[in-house]
Each structure stands twice: as structure tokens, then as C-alpha cells.
């Protein structure tokens, strides 16, 4: 993984010192909250419903045991003993005191972490496939390019005050595990016919109030032109993106209102002026960054060793391990979705345990996934049972990756001042309703995603079953969408009808699931496959039988 150089260290320390002074001025009353707001947002500090919240960057979701231990320390010393891993592959703390935040940032700087550009109208944390550098189906590791983008975008003088926030994601496999088509820029690392590395480039994806799937603007961009082309896109957006209405300020609206071909012409014109210039990436620089992400020296190990007495272990082995590029190793997903738990939350003790396990069994490498789980990318198959035992001791052994209880949920109205409804209690109720392992196995792959408001931090638009909290006449309701997906076949879910009261949502989801089980071809047909074959009508009829009878 990447290690800070002297510039990085100085850059982060200077920012900590600067923000320390700003916090002191706010606490003394020298500046008002309105004056302080843009300053705190530049440092990842939000003012939520009950307290300040600090969002910490985890670039492309990669960290080591020392960094995870620091997060545990922060949770224990400055918060309430836990942190919340987010869909941006970051972590946020929901209860820090403002006067403690400079100390937190100083502690983070000691382990090469910070909170810069985790908020505000700038280029946010660049995300990547959580299996990067390990997956058997990968063309190449996308993280070196994510790191290049991170360095380029950090405090970029031209792009620090964009019309709206800007998000970039990179994947290096045909199977998209980074949701690139719902990002402002999505990059698919691939090889051309000559075997050269480059990118398919997508722009204008996003969720929120106006969900849109990104459009491809380049089928193949040579890797050397990555920064020049990204600069061209950002310049066109920065000059033409709307600033009169924050709800129409994202690049997706610019793509929609301008038209893809016209916008593509503008981008290519800008790119022509930039290509072969100072933004061109030399092969030596790419290789230097790539060396930071070299595969660890993985000693040969015996292929498998199983003790089948523990059914929980077998469930975990089936669901939470995936094929590594080395057949004697596996990639392990650590579910942060225990039955009845809060999606994405981990206690300080659990973070310490993950750090221990990573150092002992996974070459000191940890990933955060955009699905609010953790990943150990390099684990010898011979060590899987020992890893499971260690996870079980920490309460992290749930074997439900990709199943109906592996729910994505935003913090919702329990924390967020923007939310209309609670996401967390609903996620807990659904998890408990469907928590039986045999029932989960029968249902198979099914992604539920919950957002407490239209900003869609819970990615409900791309859930197979999406749940959106809305407010109607002062009461909470949940709108259901079906058929969303955030993989290589991205789709936006369809609203099926009127919303459901909180006490009726879990029954409604069960009705949807039962309808799927009744109508699927066989056990191999997943929910999303069945939905795309059947369409919405059978599910609408089951959810709203009075309408079906009237028709």
C-alpha cells in the first residue's frame, strides 16, 4: 500500500495546525458557525442532528493494522466506542466534541490518515474495487491509478470549489464491484487488442434526487492520458455546471441537459489542448506508484484444511470467501452486518481484533468495501478456519455476504439532520426477520439498500430491493423500488407504488421475497434475474392486491 512521502507528511501536518487555529477561533466566539462551516467542511467535519460528525478518508478503501488500531483508539477515547464504515469506503465518528477534533486529526496524521476532502464541493475520496490486487478475475490492480488521482486531486487549486461534490471510482475487472456507473467519473481498467492498459471512461452517473446511469465517453483511454482526460472532464464541468441550484449542480445534470455528444465534443477539445503535455503520465512514474501496491510475497501453502463440524463456519466459508489470484489463498469478507445489528458499525474492540487478524493472517492489509463491510484480501486457505475462529471471538463471524441480511443503510434520522425517516431500525428488523441461515440460503443473492432521505447515501436506487424514507404529513413512510443494481449491468430501481408505514415495511419486503420464490424458474435464478424476466407487475399485484382485483 502507498506510504506518505515528505510532501504528504508536511501537507497533512500543516492542515492540522491550520484547522486547530480555526477551531480555537470558533470555540472562543471569534468566528460564527456560518463563518466556520466552510472551514470545517474542508476538514470532514459535519454538524448533524445531535452532534458534530467527523468523516475520515480511507483512500480506495485500503489500510493496515496500525491505522485500524488508531481508529479503535479514536472510537474509544473521543467517541462512544464505535465507528461507522460508509459506502464511500470511509469511516465516520458520530459523537466527537469539536474541541477534540484537532487532537483526533493529529493522531490520524501519525498513521498517515486525514479527513481532507471527505466533504465539500471538491473531488471526494477516490474509491476502488475492494478486491483490487487480489481478485482472480482482475486485469490489473486499479489502486495505483486511484492513488495517482488522489495525489492529483488533493487541494487541486482549480477544482477545490466545484459546482457540487465530485466522485470517482475505478475497477479493474469485468465484474464491476466498484459501482462505477453511478459515479461522476467511472473508470474501467482494461487492455486493448495490443495488450496495452487503459480505461473505458464513463461520466454523469449518480443517485440522489435524480438518479442516472453514467454514459461512456471513451471506450479506451491510454493510461498515460488519465490525468489529462480527467482534467478535461473537470474543466468542462467546472465551467458549465450549474451553480444556481444545488439540486441540479452535479455533472449528471450537465450531461442530461447538454447532451452526451455535445459534451463529449467539449471534453475532447479540452483534452486535445492538454494531451502530450505536463499531465501525461510517464511510464516510470506509473511503475513507481504500482510498486507500492505489489502483491505481498505469498508463501505456498497447502490447498485446504476443513473441519466440517461447525455449520456456521461452512456458511461463512461459502458466502464470505472469494477466489484469489492464487488458488491456495482466498479473499475474506468480514461482515459488519450481524443479525439485528447496525450495518457498517464496528466497536473499538472489533477494530482491534481485525487489526490483529490482518497482521497475523493477512499480510497486514485491510480493505473497506462500499457495501459497508471489511475485507482481508490475502488469506491462506489453510488459515481460514483460524481466521473464522478469531472473527467469531470478536463477534464478526456472520456468514451473510451478498445475502438478504447484508443490508446497506445510511445513518438516517437517528443521526442525520437531512433524513426524513429512520434507516437503522428498519435494517435491524429486516435482518431479524430474514436471519435464519437456511432461509437466507434459500433466497440466495439479494441486495437490500436503505436511505433515510432522497440524498440516497444508502444507495437505495441500486438495491435489488430499495427502501427510501420519505415524510408525508409529518409521518414516516417508506417507498419501495425494485430491480436496481450497481454492477456491470447497472440499473435504477423502479418505484412500485405508494409508500408503506414503518410497521408494515418488513411484511411488504417479505411479500416481495415470497413472490420471487414462488415465480423463479429454479434455485439458480437470482432475484434480479427473475425481476428482469418478470417485470414489476407480479410484485405490484402482490403488494397491492386491492389494485390487482380492481384491474
N, C-alpha and C positions, 0 to 999 in steps of 0.2 A: 504494500500500500504506500501511498505518497507520504513523504516526510517533508516537513517545512524546511525551507532554506532560510538564510539570514533575513531576506526581504520579508518573507512570511511572518517570521517572529516579530520583527520590528513593526510591521504593519498592524498586527493584532494588538501588541502592547500599546502602541500609540492610540489605537481606537479605545482601548480600555481606559487609558488615562483621560482621554477626551470625554468619554461618557461619564466617568466618575465625577468630573467637574460639573457636567450638566445635571447630574442627579443631585449633587450638593446644592446647586442653584435652585433646583425645583423644590427641594425639601426646605430651603430657607425662605421660600416665597419670592425669590428674586425674579423668577420667571413663572408664568401661569401654566396651567395644564394645556391650554391651547397652544402656547408657545413651545411647550415641552413635547407635545405629541409627535411632530415630525422628527424630532431628535431621538425619541425612544423607539419609534418605528424603524429607524435606520439601524437599531441595535436589537431588533427582535422582541421588543417589549410591547405587549398589548395591554389595554385596560379592559378586562372582561366584566362579567356580571357582578362578581363578588370581590375580585382582587386583580392585581396585575398578573399577567402570564408571560413567561419567557420561553421563546422558541429557539432551540439550539440547532445549528446546522450539522448535518451528517452528510457531507458531500458524497453523492452517488451511493449512499447507504452503507458505506464501509467504515468500520472502526476496529480497534484492537481491545484487548482485555484491560489495558491501563486506562483507556478512555472510558470504557464501560464502568470501571471502578470509580472513576471521577463522577460519572453521572449518578452512581449509587451514593456517593458522598454528598453530592448536592441535594439529592432527594432526602437524605437523612438529616442533613444539617440545616438546610434552608427551606425545605418544603414540608410535606406531610408524609414522607416516607415512600413516595412512589413517583413515577413519571409516566407520561402518555406518549407512545410512539404513534406517529401520524402517517397519513397517506402520502406525505412529501418525503418519506424516509428520514424525517427528523424526529426529535423528541421535544416535548414541551412540558414545562412545570407550571402548574396552575395556581400555586399559592405562595410565591416568593414575596417578601417585603421589598418595596422599592429601594430602601436603604441598603439591602443586602445584595442587590443585583450587581453592582460593581465588583464586590468580592467574588461572586459567582463567576463573572466574566474573567476575572484574574485567575481563578482556579482553573477555568477551562483553558486559558492560554497556556498553562503549564503542561497540558497534554495535547497541544495543537488542535484546539477546538475554539469555536466562537459562535456568535449569534448574528453576524453581519449578513444583511440581505436575506433574512428569513421573513421579512415583511417589507412593506412599502412598494412603490411603483418602480421596481427595478427588476433585474434578472434574478430570479429566485434560485434556490438550491437545485442544481442540475441532478436529475435522477437517472437511474440505470436499472437494467435487469438485475434482480437480487442474486441471480445465479451466475453473474458475469465472472469470466475467468475460470469457471469450473464445469459448466454445463456441457454435456456430451454433444448437444446439437448446435453449438456455437461456431460461427465462422471465425470470429476473433473477439477478444475482450474489448468491450466498448468503454471501459472505465478510463483508459488513458485519454481518450477524446473528451470524456466528461471532465477530467482534470484540466485539460487544455482550455476547455470552455470556462471552467471555474476561474482559472488564472486570468483569462482574458476579460471576463465579466466583472471581476471584483473591483468595485468602485470605478467602473468604466466612466470616464468623465462625460461621454456623450449619451450614455444610457442609464444614468442614475435617477433620472426624473422622467420616466416614460409616461405615456397616457394612462397606463394601468400596469399592474404586475405582469410579469412575463415568465413563462415556464418552459423548460427544455427537458426532453427525455431522450435517452439513447438505448438502443437494443442491438445485440449482435447475433441474434438467432432468427430463423424464420418464424418460430413461435414467439410472438410478442408478449413478454412478461413485464414490459415497462409502460404499457398503455400509451404508446407514442402518438396514436391518432386522436387523443383527447388532450393534446398539448399545443401550446402556441407554436413551437417548433418540435417536430418529431424526427429523429434520425435513425434510420435502419442501416446499420453497418453491413456491408455485403461485398462480394467480389464480382468484378466484371468478367467477360469471357477471357480476358488476358490474365486473369488471376490477380488483378490489382485491387487493393482495398479502396472503398469509397462509401458513399451514403446515398440511399434514397431519402429525399428530403420532403417532409410534409409540413404544411403551415395551416394555422387557423382552426385547430381543434380546441375544444374546451367544453366545460359543463356550465354550472351556474344557471342564471336566469334564461339564457339562450343556448342550449346545448347544441354543439355542432361537431361533426367529424372532420378531421383535418383533410386538406386536399394535397395531393402530390404535386410538387413544383419541379422536382428534379428526380429522374429515375436513377441517375448515377452522378454523384459529385466526387471528384478525386479527393482523397484525404488531405492533400496539401492545401486545398482550397476551402477547408472547413471554416476558418475564421473570416476569410474574405466574404464568403457567401452568407454566413451568419450576420456579419456587419451590414451587408447589403439589405437583408431582410429587416433588421432592426432599424436601419436608417429610413427605409420606406415607411415602416410602421410609425416611427417617431415623428416623421414629418406629416404623415397623413392620418394617423389615428385620431379619433375624436377625443377632445378634451372638454367638451361642453356637457357631457352626460356620462357619468362613470359606468352606467349600465350598458353603454354602447361603445366603450373605450378599448375593449380587447381587440386583438388583431383578427379574431374570427369575424367580428362585425365589419372590419375593413375589407376582408376577403369577400364577405357576403354582399356588401354594398357596392364595392368597386367591380367585382367580378374577377374570377381567377386569372383569366388570360391577360387582362389589362394589368393586374397587379404583378403577375409573373413577368411581363414586359418591363415594368418599372424596376423589379428586382434584378433582372438580367442586365439592364442598362447600368445600374449601380455596380453590379458585380464586375462588368467589363472594365469599369474605371479602377477597380480595386485589385483585380487578379494580376498575378505575376509581380505584385508589389511587396511591401514590407509585411503584409499579413499572410503571405504564403508560408506554409509550414515547411521548414527544411526537414529532410529525412532524418538527419541527426538529432534534431530536437524531438521529433516524434518518437524515435527509438529511445532516447534518454528518458522520456516520460514512461514509455512502455516498460522499461526495465524495472520501474518501481512496482509494477503490477505482475511481475513474473510469477508463474506458478511456483509454490514452495517445492523444495526438494522432498518429494513424497516417496518414502521408502516402500519397497514392495512388501505387501502383507498378504497373509492367507485370505482367500476369497470371502468366505462367510463362516460364521460360527453362531448357531442359533440354539437357544433354549426355549422351546415352544410352550413351556408351562404357563406363561403369563399371557393371557389373551389380550390384555392392554398393550403389551409390547408388540404383539403381532399386528394389532390395529395401527399402532404408531409406525411400525416398520412399513406397512402398506401405504399409509397416507402421507407420512411426514419425511420420507426419504425419496430422493430422486437420483437419476442416473448422472454420474460424474464422468468426465472425460477419461478417467482411469477406472477400469472395471473393478479394481479392488478397493475403490473409495466410493463414497456417496455424499450427496448434499443433504443436509438435515434442516428441516424447518422446525423451529421452536414455536409452537402455537402460543400466542398471547390471548387465546380465546377459551379459557376453561369454561366448562358448563356452568352457566349462571354468573359468569364473571363479566368484567367491563372490557370490551375489546380494546386492545392496544396498551393496557396498563401493565406495568411491572413494578414490583416493590424494590426497595433498595437491596434487600436480601436476595431477591431473584436476579437482579443485575449483577451482584457479586458472584452468584452461582454461575451465571452464564460466562462471566469473565474467567472463572476457574476452569470451567469445562472447555472453553475455547483455548486456553493456554495449555491444558493437559492433552486434549484430543484433536484440536482443530487448527494447529499451527498459528494460534493467536490471531484468528481472523473471525470477525462477526459482521453480518450484514443486517440492515433493516429493510424490510420489504414494504412496497407501497400498499400491501394488504394488511399492514399493522402487525406483522409477525417478525421474528428474528430468524436468521439463517446461519448455520455453520457450514461454510462451503466445501471444506475438505476434511472428511472424517473417514478413517479406515473402516471398512465394513467389519473387520474383526473387532472393532471397538464400539460398535453400535449398541450392543447390549449394556456396556458400561456407561455409555453416554445416556441411554434411556434411564438407567438406574439413578444417575446423578440428577437428571432432569426431574425424575419422579420425587426425589428427596426435596427438590425446590418447588414442587407443585407446578411443574412446567411440562408434564408428560402427555398432555392431551393430544390424541391422535386424530385430529379432525381437519387437517389442511385440505382446503378445497371443498369441504362438505358444508352442509346447510348451517352448521353452528359456527363455521369460520366466518363470522359476520364482520363487515366493516361498518363502523359507526363513528360519527363525529361526536364531540362532547355535548352538543345540544344545549337545551335550556338549563341544564344543571350548572353550566359554566358560562355559556356564550351569550353576550348581550344582543346578538343578532338573531338568535334562534326563536322559532315560533313554538317548538314542541320538544319534548324530551326524546333523545335517541337512546341513551344508555338503558333506562328501564325496559324499553321495548326490546332491545337487543338481548337483555338478560332473560326476559320472558320467552322469547323465541328459542333461545339456547336451551332453556329448561324444557320447553315443550318438545323439542326435537332431539334432546340429549341422549336418548337411548342409542348405544353404538350399533345395534342391529338395525334400528330404523334408519339411522344415518347411512349405513352401508346400502340399505335397500334403495334409498333415494338417490345416492350417488352424487356426482359433481353438481353443485348448485350454489350460486353465489347470491347472498342477500346483502344489500348495502343500504344504509340508513343515513339520511341527512335531516337535521333539525330545522333547516330553512333552505330557501331556494339557492343559496350560495353553493350548495352541493359539496361541502367538504367531506361528506360520507360517500360521494361518488354514486348516488342512487340512480342517476341516469344510465349508468352502465352495469347495474346489477341485473342478474337474471330475473331476480325479484327486487325491485327498488321501492323504498318507502321514504316518502317526503313528508315531513311535518309541516303543516300549514295551520293558520289561525283563521277561524270563521266565527264571527260574532262573539269573540272573547274566549272561544273554546278551542282545544287542540283537536285537529283531525289529521289523519294520515292518508295521503294519496298513494295509490299503488301503480307502479309501472312494471311492465313485463317485457322481456326479450332484449334487455340491454346486454352489452358485452364490451370488454376493453382489451381484447386480444387482437390477433391479426385479422379477425373478421369483426371489427368494431361495429356496434350498432347502438342506437339510442333507444331506450325503453319506451314503450307505448303506454300512455295513461289509459287505464281500463274503465274508469268511471268515477262516480262520486267517492269522496273520502270516507274513511271509517273512524269511529270514535276509538280512543286508546284501548278500551276494554274489549273491542271487537277485532282488533288488527291481527292478533295471533290466530284466532279462529279463521279469519279470512286467508291468512297465509297457509293454514292447514288445508283449507278448501282448494287452494291453488295446487298444493302438492298432491293431494288425493286425486285431483283431476288429471294431473300429469301421470301419476302411477297407473291410473285406470286406462289412459289413452295411449301410452307409449307402446311402440312396437314390441320391445322386449327390454330386458335389463340393461342391454348395452346402449340404448338410446338415451342420451342425457337430456336434462330438462331443456337446455337451449336448443338442442336439435329437434326435440319434439315440438317446442313452441314455434320454431321456424317452419316446421312442416304443417302444423295445425292452424297457426294464426291465433289471434286473440279471442275469437268468438267463443270457443268452448269454455274458456276460463271466465269470460264475462257472464256467460249463461249460468255458470256455477256460482259466481259471486253475487249475481243479481237475478235470482230466479224469478222474481216478480216481473221483471222486464222480459225475460225469456218467455214466460207464459203469455204476456200481453202481445208479444210478437207472433 
